[in-house]
Amino acid sequence: MTKQTLSVTEMFSSIMELLEQAGYAKHTLWGNMYGSIRSVVSFYHEKGICDYDPAVTLEFLQTVERRYRDGEICREYYNAQKRAARKFEMFHATGTLTWECTKRTSKYQLNEEYSRLLDAFLSSRDFHENTKWDFAWAVRRYLSFFQEKGIPSLDRASINDSREFVIGAAASMAAGSLHNLLCYVRQFHIFLKDSGEKAPDCISLFSYHVPRKMPVRGYVSDEELTAIIGQVDTSTSMGKRDKGIIMLGATTGLRAVDIARLKLTDIDWIRGEIHVMQSKTGGMLYLPLLPEAGESIKDYILNGRPDSDAPEIFLREKAPFVPMASGVGIGYMFDCYCKKAGIDRKPFDGKGFHGLRRRLARNMLVSGTPVTTIAQVLGHQNLDTAKQYLSLDSQNLKTCALDFSCVPLERRFP
């Protein structure tokens, strides 16, 4: 498709108009963003160029990057200039602006041969979307190891090279991560053997069993949840949104990513049900919408949710008013309220947003709900996955402890 010649000045006006339509306040547009976007136009005019040219925009980006490296501009200004240039690039390519989270590129960059093997492996089977990138990460790390050693292809590698990789990974990774890495790379070697690719036969090497530790994680207690909810200011639109998210997590056990993707059409208000497809398993869940969560969500939709055509329920608080990109933002939000509530967080203490899921499982277990029902509510496809919550019921576990009162004690001296 032939691109229409566009004046950078006209593009500037259109971009500012689209940003205003996206919900940015005028004082934000003209006070914070105007300068960086206008600087792109000024760069063109300094070159004596009126019409947009991708090559000139690239030169602008290179100039900004050089100034940043030389210490002439700060990082914040540097990033603002880059975002401005990207807006011109996007508008030139599509005629509009879209907002997406930029995915991080892998630090394990591969040469052409290794990239070919990775692409062929990922295309060889129908990977679940949630595990496909886990496989890609593991294989990238593995192949990058050979590349850094100066081995450009696997036909020049040996089993000893692969063994060196395993030893290095074992020294730097936790048992659970090492277990996954070996499993993924073993599948990669099975693919290599089946497809006739020249590579060392390392299937048995990567079949070594690494026991996965199953630590007992904590959960968000009822008292802590009450304290957290008490920190939410429901007089604001953000507070209405955050309370709806927290109450939904506490009463349904939904993962943060599933709440972020929850759509307006996923709630059956007449029946009081939530219909959601889990992002982790791909299975459908039908859950009751309890009154405390339903009222919070209603309050947000009717009195706090920004005007938007987005089908998702929960939106960003600041413009552009688009859906929350992932569950990461929900986790960060929850951690902020934990801090305000005086809850001292420690690594792996189970007090994060996922702790609401464990809280629900624990409360159901204590109330006598069968593990099979808990598994259905939480959407576990494997019953063994739900059994991990048995360790949270410390009250009933005490009844399983052995009674040593009848065992005579003898004091012996060496």
TORDOVO-991727 format. One line per 10 residues: for each residue x, y, z of N, C-alpha, C. Coordinates in steps of 0.2 Angstrom, whole numbers. Each point is the difference from the previous one (the first is absolute). Example, Ala and Ser with C-alpha at 12.3 -4.5 7.8 and 13.67 -1.06 7.14 Angstrom:
! residues 2
66,-28,39,-4,6,0,4,6,0  -2,5,-4,4,6,1,-4,5,3
***
This chain:
! residues 414
4,-6,0,-4,6,0,4,6,0  -1,5,-5,4,6,0,-2,5,5  5,2,4,-1,5,5,-2,7,-3  -5,3,3,-1,7,-2,5,5,3  2,5,-4,5,5,2,-4,4,5  3,1,6,-3,3,6,5,6,2  -2,5,2,3,6,3,1,-2,7  6,1,3,1,-1,7,-4,5,4  -1,6,-2,-4,4,4,-7,-2,0  -3,-3,-5,-7,-2,0,0,-7,4
5,-4,0,0,-6,4,1,2,7  3,6,2,0,2,7,-7,2,2  -3,4,-4,-7,1,2,-5,-6,1  1,-4,-4,-4,-6,0,2,-5,6  6,0,2,2,-4,5,-2,3,7  0,6,0,-2,4,6,-8,-1,1  -3,0,-5,-8,-1,0,-1,-7,2  3,-5,-3,-1,-7,2,2,-1,8  5,3,2,1,-1,7,-5,3,5  -3,6,-2,-5,3,3,-6,-5,0
-2,-3,-5,-5,-4,-1,1,-6,4  6,-2,1,1,-6,5,-1,1,7  -1,6,2,-1,2,7,5,4,3  5,2,-3,5,4,4,-2,7,1  1,2,6,-2,7,2,4,5,-4  -3,6,-1,3,5,-4,6,2,3  0,1,7,6,2,3,6,-5,0  -2,-6,-1,5,-5,-1,3,0,-7  -4,1,-5,2,0,-7,4,6,-1  -2,6,2,3,6,-2,6,2,5
-1,-3,6,5,2,5,6,-5,0  -1,-7,-1,5,-5,1,2,-3,-7  -5,-1,-5,2,-4,-6,1,4,-6  -3,7,0,1,4,-5,7,1,-2  5,1,4,7,2,-1,3,-6,-4  -1,-6,3,4,-6,-3,-3,-1,-7  -6,0,-1,-3,-1,-7,2,5,-5  0,6,3,1,6,-5,8,0,-2  4,-3,5,7,0,-2,2,-4,-6  -5,-5,-2,1,-4,-6,-1,4,-6
-5,4,1,-2,5,-6,6,5,-1  3,3,6,5,5,0,6,-3,-4  1,-7,2,6,-3,-3,0,0,-8  -7,-2,-2,-1,0,-8,1,7,-2  -2,5,3,0,7,-3,7,2,0  4,-2,5,7,2,0,4,-3,-6  -2,-6,-2,2,-3,-6,-2,3,-6  -5,4,0,-3,3,-6,-5,-5,-3  -3,-5,4,-4,-5,-3,-7,1,3  -5,0,-5,-7,1,3,-4,-6,0
1,-5,-5,-4,-6,0,4,-6,4  -5,-4,3,3,-5,4,4,-5,-4  6,-2,3,4,-5,-3,3,-5,6  -1,-6,0,2,-5,5,8,1,1  3,1,-5,8,1,1,2,6,4  -4,5,-1,1,6,4,-2,-1,8  -5,-4,1,-2,-2,7,5,-4,3  3,-5,-4,5,-4,3,6,4,1  2,5,-4,6,5,2,-2,4,6  -6,1,1,-2,4,6,1,-5,6
-2,-6,0,1,-5,5,8,-1,2  4,0,-5,7,-1,0,3,6,4  -2,6,-2,2,6,3,-2,0,7  -6,-1,2,-2,0,7,4,-5,4  1,-6,-3,4,-5,4,7,2,1  3,3,-5,7,3,1,0,5,5  -4,4,0,-1,6,6,0,-4,7  -4,-5,0,-1,-3,6,6,-4,3  4,-3,-5,6,-3,2,5,5,2  0,6,-3,5,5,1,-2,4,7
-5,-2,3,-2,3,6,-3,7,-1  -2,2,-6,-4,6,-2,-7,1,3  -3,-6,0,-7,0,2,-1,-6,5  -5,1,4,-1,-5,5,-4,-6,-3  -1,-6,4,-3,-6,-2,-8,2,-2  -3,4,5,-7,1,-1,-1,4,-6  4,5,-2,-1,4,-6,1,-5,-6  5,-4,0,2,-5,-5,-6,-4,-2  -3,-3,5,-6,-5,-1,-6,4,-3  -1,6,3,-5,4,-3,1,2,-7
6,1,-2,1,1,-7,-1,-6,-5  2,-6,3,-1,-6,-4,-7,-1,0  -4,1,5,-7,-2,-1,-4,5,-5  3,6,0,-3,5,-5,1,-2,-7  7,-3,-1,1,-2,-7,-4,-6,-2  -1,-5,5,-4,-6,-1,-7,2,-2  -3,6,3,-6,2,-2,-1,2,-7  5,3,-3,0,2,-7,1,-6,-4  4,-5,2,1,-6,-4,-7,-4,-1  -3,0,6,-6,-4,0,-6,3,-4
0,7,1,-5,4,-4,1,-1,-8  6,1,-1,2,-1,-8,-2,-7,-2  1,-5,4,-1,-7,-2,-7,-2,0  -4,3,4,-7,-3,1,-5,6,0  2,6,0,-5,6,0,-3,1,6  2,-4,6,-3,1,6,5,-1,6  -2,0,6,5,-2,5,-4,-6,4  4,-5,2,-2,-5,4,5,-1,6  -3,-3,5,4,0,7,0,-8,1  7,-2,0,1,-7,2,6,0,5
1,-5,4,6,0,4,5,-3,-4  6,3,0,6,-3,-4,3,-6,4  0,-5,-4,3,-6,3,7,0,0  3,-2,6,8,0,0,2,-5,-5  6,2,-3,3,-5,-4,5,-4,4  1,-6,-2,4,-5,4,7,3,0  4,-1,5,7,1,0,4,-5,-3  -3,-6,-2,3,-5,-3,-1,0,-8  4,5,-3,-1,0,-7,4,-5,-4  -3,-3,-5,3,-6,-3,2,2,-7
5,-4,-3,2,1,-7,-6,-3,-4  2,0,-7,-5,-2,-4,-2,-8,0  6,-4,1,-1,-7,1,-4,-2,6  2,3,6,-4,-2,6,-7,3,0  -1,5,-3,-7,3,-1,-4,-5,-4  3,-3,-5,-4,-4,-5,-2,-6,4  5,-3,5,-2,-6,4,-6,2,5  1,5,3,-5,2,5,-7,1,-4  0,4,-5,-7,1,-4,-3,-7,-2  5,-5,-2,-3,-6,-3,-2,-4,6
3,0,6,-3,-3,6,-6,3,2  -1,6,1,-6,3,2,-6,-1,-5  2,-1,-6,-5,-2,-5,-2,-7,-1  4,-4,4,-1,-8,-1,-6,-3,4  -3,4,4,-5,-2,4,-5,6,2  -6,-2,2,-5,5,2,1,2,8  5,4,1,2,2,7,-6,4,3  -2,-1,6,-4,5,3,3,7,1  -4,5,-1,3,7,-1,4,1,7  -2,-2,5,3,2,7,7,-4,1
1,-6,-4,6,-3,1,5,0,-6  -3,3,-5,4,1,-6,6,4,1  -1,5,4,6,5,1,4,-2,5  -2,-5,5,4,-3,4,5,-5,-3  -2,-3,-5,4,-5,-4,5,5,-4  -3,5,-3,5,5,-4,5,2,4  -1,2,7,5,3,4,5,-5,2  -2,-6,1,5,-5,2,5,-2,-6  -3,-1,-6,4,-2,-5,4,6,-2  -2,6,0,4,6,-2,6,0,5
-1,-1,6,5,0,5,5,-5,-1  -2,-6,-2,4,-6,-2,4,2,-6  -3,2,-5,4,1,-7,4,6,1  -2,5,4,5,6,1,6,-2,4  0,-5,4,6,-3,3,5,-2,-5  -2,-4,-5,4,-2,-5,3,6,-4  -4,4,-2,2,6,-4,5,4,4  -1,1,6,5,4,4,7,-4,0  0,-6,0,6,-4,0,3,-1,-7  -3,4,-5,3,0,-7,-2,-6,-4
-5,-4,2,-3,-5,-3,-6,2,-5  1,1,-6,-5,3,-4,-6,-5,-2  1,-6,1,-6,-5,-1,1,-6,4  -6,-4,1,1,-6,4,3,-6,-2  2,0,-7,3,-5,-3,8,0,2  2,6,3,7,1,2,0,-1,8  -6,-1,3,0,-1,8,1,-7,2  2,-1,6,1,-7,3,-5,0,6  0,-7,2,-4,-1,7,4,4,5  6,0,0,4,4,6,-2,7,0
-1,3,-6,-3,7,0,-6,1,3  -5,-5,-1,-7,0,3,1,-1,7  4,-5,2,1,-1,7,3,6,4  4,4,-3,3,6,3,-6,5,1  -5,0,-5,-6,4,1,-4,-1,6  -1,-7,1,-4,-2,5,3,1,7  7,-1,0,3,2,7,0,7,1  1,5,-5,-1,7,1,-7,2,3  -5,-3,-4,-7,1,2,-1,-2,7  2,-6,2,-1,-3,7,3,5,5
5,3,-1,3,4,5,-3,7,1  -4,2,-5,-3,7,0,-8,0,1  -3,-6,-1,-7,0,0,-3,-4,6  -6,2,2,-4,-4,5,-2,-7,-3  -2,-4,5,-1,-7,-3,-6,0,-4  -5,4,1,-6,0,-4,1,2,-7  4,6,0,2,3,-7,4,-5,-4  5,-3,4,4,-5,-4,-4,-6,-2  -4,-2,4,-5,-6,-3,-3,2,-6  -3,6,-1,-4,2,-6,5,1,-5
6,3,1,5,1,-6,2,-7,-3  2,-5,4,2,-6,-2,-6,-4,-4  -6,1,2,-6,-3,-3,-1,3,-7  1,7,0,-1,3,-7,5,-2,-5  6,0,3,6,-1,-5,0,-7,-2  -2,-5,4,-1,-7,-2,-5,-1,-5  -6,4,0,-4,0,-5,3,2,-7  4,5,1,3,3,-6,5,-5,-3  3,-4,4,5,-5,-3,-4,-6,-3  -6,-1,3,-4,-5,-3,-2,2,-7
-2,6,-1,-2,3,-6,6,0,-5  6,1,2,6,0,-4,1,-7,-3  -1,-5,5,2,-7,-2,-6,-2,-5  -6,2,1,-5,-3,-4,0,4,-7  2,6,0,0,4,-7,7,-2,-4  5,-3,3,6,-2,-3,5,6,0  -1,4,4,5,6,1,7,-3,3  5,3,-2,7,-3,2,1,4,7  0,-4,5,1,3,7,2,-6,4  4,2,6,2,-5,5,-6,-4,3
0,-6,1,-6,-4,3,0,1,8  -4,5,2,1,2,7,-7,-1,3  -4,-4,-2,-7,-2,3,1,-3,7  5,-4,0,1,-3,7,3,5,5  4,4,-2,3,5,4,-5,5,3  -5,2,-4,-5,4,2,-6,-4,3  0,-6,1,-5,-4,3,1,-1,8  6,3,2,1,0,7,-5,3,5  -3,-4,4,-5,3,5,2,5,5  -3,6,0,1,5,5,-6,0,4
0,-2,7,-6,1,4,-2,7,1  -6,2,-1,-3,6,0,-2,1,8  3,5,3,-2,2,7,-7,3,-1  -5,-2,5,-6,3,1,-1,4,6  3,6,1,-1,3,6,-7,2,2  -1,0,6,-7,2,3,0,8,0  -4,3,-5,-1,7,-1,-5,2,5  0,6,2,-5,3,4,-6,3,-4  -4,3,4,-6,3,-4,-2,6,4  -5,4,-3,-2,6,2,-6,-2,5
1,2,7,-5,-2,5,-6,5,-1  -5,-2,3,-6,4,0,1,7,3  4,0,6,1,6,3,5,5,-5  4,-3,-3,4,4,-5,-4,2,-6  -4,-4,-2,-5,2,-6,-4,6,3  -3,0,6,-4,6,2,5,6,1  6,-1,2,4,6,1,2,3,-7  1,-4,-5,1,2,-7,-5,4,-3  -6,-3,1,-6,3,-3,-1,7,3  2,0,7,-1,7,3,4,5,-2
5,-2,-4,5,6,-3,-3,2,-7  -5,-3,-3,-2,2,-6,-5,6,0  1,5,-3,-4,6,0,-5,-1,-6  -6,-2,2,-6,-2,-5,-3,7,-2  2,6,2,-3,6,-3,3,2,-6  6,-4,-2,3,2,-7,-1,-6,-4  0,1,-7,-1,-5,-5,5,-5,1  7,2,1,5,-6,1,-2,-4,6  -2,3,5,-2,-4,6,-6,-5,-1  -5,3,-4,-5,-5,-2,2,-6,-4
5,2,-5,3,-6,-4,3,-5,5  5,3,4,4,-4,4,-4,-5,5  -5,3,3,-4,-4,4,-4,-5,-4  -2,1,-5,-3,-5,-4,4,-6,-2  7,2,-2,5,-5,-2,1,-4,7  1,3,5,2,-4,6,-5,-4,3  -7,2,0,-5,-4,2,-1,-6,-5  1,2,-6,-1,-6,-5,5,-5,1  6,2,1,5,-5,2,-1,-4,6  -2,4,5,-2,-4,7,-5,-4,0
-5,1,-4,-7,-4,0,0,-6,-6  4,1,-5,0,-5,-5,7,-4,-1  5,3,3,7,-3,-1,3,1,-7  -3,4,-4,2,1,-7,8,3,0  4,-2,-4,6,2,-1,0,7,-2  5,4,1,0,7,-2,0,1,-7  3,-4,-4,0,0,-8,-7,-1,-2  -4,-4,3,-7,-1,-2,-4,5,2  1,4,5,-4,6,2,1,5,-5  7,1,-2,2,5,-4,-4,0,-7
-1,-7,-2,-3,-1,-7,-8,-1,1  -3,1,6,-7,-2,1,-4,6,-4  -4,-3,-4,-4,5,-4,-7,1,3  -3,6,-3,-7,1,3,-5,-5,-2  1,-4,-5,-5,-5,-2,2,-6,3  5,-1,4,1,-6,4,-4,0,7  -3,5,1,-4,0,6,-8,-1,-2  -3,-5,3,-7,-1,-1,-3,3,7  -3,6,-1,-2,4,6,-7,-3,2  -4,-3,-4,-6,-3,2,1,-6,4
4,-5,-2,2,-6,3,5,1,6  3,6,0,6,1,5,5,-5,-1  3,0,-7,5,-5,-1,6,4,-4  6,-3,0,5,2,-4,2,-6,-4  1,2,-7,2,-5,-5,7,2,-2  5,-3,1,7,2,-2,4,-6,-2  4,1,-6,5,-5,-2,6,2,3  3,-5,4,6,1,3,6,0,-5  4,5,1,6,1,-4,5,-5,1  1,-3,6,5,-5,2,-2,-7,-3
-6,-2,0,-2,-7,-2,-4,0,-6  -3,6,-2,-4,0,-6,-7,-3,2  -2,-2,6,-6,-3,1,-5,6,3  -7,-2,-1,-5,5,2,-2,-1,7  -1,5,3,-2,0,7,-7,4,1  -4,-3,4,-7,3,1,0,1,8  1,6,2,0,2,7,-6,4,2  -2,-1,7,-5,5,2,3,7,1  -4,5,-1,2,7,1,-3,2,7  4,0,5,-3,1,7,-2,7,1
-5,2,4,-2,7,1,5,5,1  5,-2,5,5,5,1,5,2,-6  1,-5,-4,4,2,-6,-4,3,-5  -6,-2,-1,-5,2,-5,-1,8,1  -2,2,6,-1,7,2,6,4,-2  6,-2,2,6,4,-1,1,1,-8  -1,-6,-4,1,1,-7,-6,5,-3  -6,-1,2,-5,4,-2,2,8,1  2,1,6,2,7,2,5,3,-5  5,-5,-1,5,3,-5,-2,1,-7
-4,-5,-2,-3,1,-7,-4,6,-1  -5,1,5,-5,5,-1,3,7,2  5,0,5,2,7,3,7,1,-1  4,-4,-2,7,1,0,4,-2,-7  -3,-4,-4,4,-3,-6,-1,6,-5  6,1,-3,1,5,-5,-4,-2,-6  -3,5,-4,-3,-2,-7,5,-3,-4  -2,-6,-3,5,-3,-4,-4,-6,-4  3,-1,-6,-3,-5,-4,3,-7,2  4,0,4,4,-7,2,-5,-5,3
0,-6,-2,-5,-5,3,2,-2,7  7,1,2,2,-2,7,-3,5,5  -1,-3,6,-4,4,5,5,5,3  6,-3,2,5,5,4,5,3,-5  0,7,1,4,4,-5,5,3,4  5,3,-4,5,4,3,-3,6,3  3,3,5,-3,6,4,2,6,-4  5,0,-3,3,6,-4,-1,-1,-8  -1,5,-3,0,-1,-8,7,-2,-2  -1,-4,-6,-6,-2,-3,-4,-6,4
-6,1,0,-5,-5,4,0,-6,-4  5,-4,1,0,-7,-4,0,-5,6  -1,-7,-2,0,-5,5,7,0,3  0,-3,7,6,-1,3,4,-6,-4  6,1,-1,4,-4,-4,1,-7,2  0,-1,6,1,-7,3,-1,0,8  1,-5,3,-1,-1,7,5,3,4  6,2,-3,5,3,3,-2,7,4  -4,4,-4,-2,6,3,-4,-1,6  -4,-5,0,-5,-2,5,4,-2,7
5,-4,-2,5,-2,6,3,6,3  3,5,-4,3,6,3,-5,4,4  -6,1,-3,-5,3,4,-2,-3,6  0,-6,1,-2,-4,6,6,1,5  6,0,-3,6,1,5,0,7,3  -2,5,-4,0,7,3,-5,0,5  -6,-3,0,-5,0,5,2,-4,6  4,-5,-1,3,-4,6,5,4,4  4,4,-4,4,5,3,-3,5,4  -6,3,-2,-3,5,3,-4,-3,6
-2,-7,0,-3,-3,6,5,-2,5  6,1,-1,6,-2,5,1,-7,0  -1,-4,-6,2,-7,-1,7,0,-2  4,-3,4,7,-1,-2,1,-5,-4  2,1,-7,1,-5,-5,7,-2,0  0,-7,-1,7,-3,-1,0,-5,-6  5,-1,-3,0,-4,-6,-3,-7,1  -4,-2,-4,-4,-6,0,-4,-1,6  -2,5,3,-4,-1,6,-8,-1,-1  -2,0,-7,-7,-2,-1,-5,5,1
3,7,1,-5,5,2,-2,4,-6  2,-2,-6,-1,4,-6,-7,-1,-2  -2,2,-6,-7,-1,-3,-2,-7,0  5,-4,-2,-2,-7,-1,-1,-3,7  2,3,5,-2,-2,7,-7,0,1  -4,4,-3,-8,0,0,-2,-7,-2  3,-2,-5,-2,-7,-3,1,-5,5  6,0,3,1,-5,6,-4,1,6  -2,6,1,-5,2,6,-6,-4,-2  -3,1,-6,-6,-3,-1,0,-8,0
5,-3,-2,1,-7,0,0,-2,7  4,4,5,1,-2,7,-7,0,3  -3,6,-1,-7,1,3,-5,-6,-2  0,-2,-6,-4,-5,-2,2,-7,3  6,-1,1,3,-6,2,-2,-1,8  1,6,4,-2,0,7,-8,-1,1  -4,2,-5,-7,0,1,-2,-7,-2  4,-5,-2,-2,-6,-2,-1,-2,-7  2,5,-4,-2,-1,-8,5,-5,-2  -2,-5,-4,4,-5,-3,6,3,-4
5,-3,-1,6,2,-4,-2,0,-7  -5,-5,-2,-2,0,-7,-4,6,-2  -4,3,5,-4,6,-1,5,6,-1  5,0,5,5,5,0,3,1,-7  2,-6,-3,4,-1,-6,-5,3,-6  -6,-1,1,-5,2,-6,-1,8,1  0,2,6,-1,8,1,6,3,-3  6,-2,2,6,3,-2,2,-2,-7  -3,-4,-3,1,-2,-8,6,-4,0  2,-4,5,6,-5,-1,-2,-6,-4
3,-2,-5,-1,-6,-4,2,-6,3  6,1,4,3,-6,4,-2,1,7  -3,-5,3,-2,0,7,6,1,5  6,-3,-2,6,1,4,2,7,1  -2,4,-5,2,7,1,-4,3,5  -6,-2,1,-4,3,6,2,-2,6  3,-6,1,2,-3,6,5,4,4  4,4,-4,5,4,3,-3,5,6  -7,1,-1,-3,5,5,-1,-4,7  0,-7,0,-1,-3,6,5,2,6
6,2,-2,5,2,5,-2,7,3  -5,4,-3,-2,6,3,-5,-1,6  -3,-6,0,-5,-1,5,4,-3,7  4,4,3,4,-2,6,-5,-2,5  -6,2,1,-4,-2,5,-2,-7,0  -2,-2,-6,-2,-7,-1,6,-5,0  5,3,-3,6,-4,0,3,-3,7  -2,4,5,2,-2,6,-3,-6,3  -6,-2,-3,-3,-6,2,3,-6,-3  4,1,-5,4,-5,-4,6,-2,4
3,5,4,6,-1,4,0,-6,4  5,-4,1,1,-6,4,0,3,7  -3,-4,4,0,1,8,6,-4,3  5,3,3,5,-4,3,0,0,7  -6,2,3,-1,0,7,1,-7,4  -2,-5,-4,1,-7,3,6,-3,-1  5,4,-3,6,-3,-2,5,2,6  3,-5,4,4,1,6,6,4,-2  2,4,4,7,4,-2,5,-3,5  6,-1,-3,5,-2,4,6,5,-1
3,1,6,6,4,0,6,-4,0  4,1,-5,6,-4,0,6,5,0  6,-3,3,6,4,0,5,-4,-4  4,3,-3,6,-3,-4,5,-3,5
***
